[in-house]
């Protein structure tokens, strides 16, 4: 698993309301609107607002949800960087 993704924990998402990052051309965005849901998006090359390949998914903000998020991020990272 990508080192950054493996370090994600439920507590990580208290760092900021809106968190963006990238690994090369693979970009990701996490937003939360309460303490129950993490809204995640992945895309490539452009900013979130302009990217044409945005994939979004919501995850519960708990241990199980963060594990699902990490697996989804790794899956999307592998798919988008091998394409």
C-alpha positions in Angstrom: 0.0 0.0 0.0 1.2 3.5 -0.7 2.9 4.9 2.3 0.7 8.0 2.6 -2.5 6.0 2.4 -1.3 3.5 5.0 -0.9 6.3 7.6 -4.5 7.5 7.4 -6.5 7.2 10.6 -9.9 8.6 11.7 -8.0 11.2 13.7 -6.1 12.4 10.6 -9.3 13.9 9.3 -9.5 16.4 12.2 -6.5 18.2 10.7 -8.5 20.2 8.2 -12.1 20.5 6.8 -10.8 20.2 3.3 -7.6 18.3 2.6 -6.0 17.9 -0.9 -2.9 16.1 -1.9 -1.2 14.3 -4.7 1.2 11.6 -5.6 2.6 12.5 -9.0 -0.4 13.1 -11.3 -2.8 11.2 -9.0 -4.7 13.8 -6.9 -7.1 13.3 -4.0 -9.4 15.4 -1.9 -11.0 14.7 1.4 -13.8 16.9 2.8 -16.0 16.4 5.8 -19.2 18.2 6.8 -19.7 16.6 10.2 -18.1 13.9 12.4 -19.8 11.0 10.6 -18.8 11.2 6.9 -15.7 11.6 4.8 -16.3 12.7 1.2 -13.4 11.5 -0.9 -12.5 12.3 -4.5 -9.7 11.2 -6.8 -8.7 12.6 -10.2 -5.6 13.4 -12.3 -3.6 16.3 -13.6 -6.0 19.2 -13.1 -7.6 20.8 -10.1 -10.8 19.2 -8.7 -13.1 21.8 -10.2 -11.6 21.3 -13.8 -10.7 17.6 -13.8 -12.8 15.5 -16.2 -12.1 12.2 -14.5 -13.3 12.9 -10.9 -14.4 9.8 -9.0 -16.2 10.4 -5.7 -17.3 8.2 -2.8 -18.4 8.7 0.8 -17.1 6.8 3.7 -18.1 6.5 7.4 -15.8 8.5 9.7 -14.7 5.5 11.8 -12.1 2.8 11.8 -13.9 0.6 9.3 -14.7 3.5 7.0 -11.1 4.7 7.0 -9.9 1.2 6.1 -12.4 1.1 3.2 -11.2 4.5 2.1 -7.6 3.4 2.2 -8.4 0.3 0.1 -10.4 2.4 -2.4 -7.6 5.0 -2.7 -5.0 2.3 -3.3 -7.3 0.7 -6.0 -7.9 4.0 -7.7 -4.2 4.9 -7.5 -3.1 1.7 -9.2 -5.8 2.0 -11.9 -5.1 5.7 -12.7 -1.3 5.4 -12.6 -1.1 2.2 -14.7 -3.5 3.6 -17.4 
